[in-house]
């Protein structure tokens, strides 16, 4: 991930896994002069996949 301040790469300093399956990461810019710190939160996608009708299933099966 890029630094929000200067655009350089960042490193993860700490990672927390919450009970609700979200991940919280503390990040820090690798450029010593900048040293900007920020937090990111990641949440897994839980959306359901749409059902395919019979014709769509046949088309997908034939593509493999």
C-alpha positions, 0 to 999 in steps of 0.5 A, spaced: 500 500 500 502 507 498 503 512 503 497 517 503 502 523 505 508 522 500 506 516 495 511 511 497 511 504 500 509 502 507 510 497 512 505 494 516 507 495 524 501 491 527 495 487 525 489 486 529 484 480 528 477 482 531 471 478 533 467 480 527 472 478 522 475 484 520 482 486 520 485 492 522 493 494 520 497 500 523 501 502 517 508 506 517 511 510 511 518 506 509 521 513 508 524 515 514 523 523 512 516 522 512 514 517 517 507 518 516 502 513 520 495 510 518 490 505 520 487 500 514 481 496 516 479 490 511 472 486 511 471 480 508 466 480 502 459 476 505 455 478 499 451 472 496 453 469 489 447 470 484 443 463 482 444 462 475 439 459 471 439 453 467 441 456 460 447 460 464 449 453 467 450 450 460 454 455 457 459 456 463 460 448 463 461 448 456 467 454 457 471 449 461 
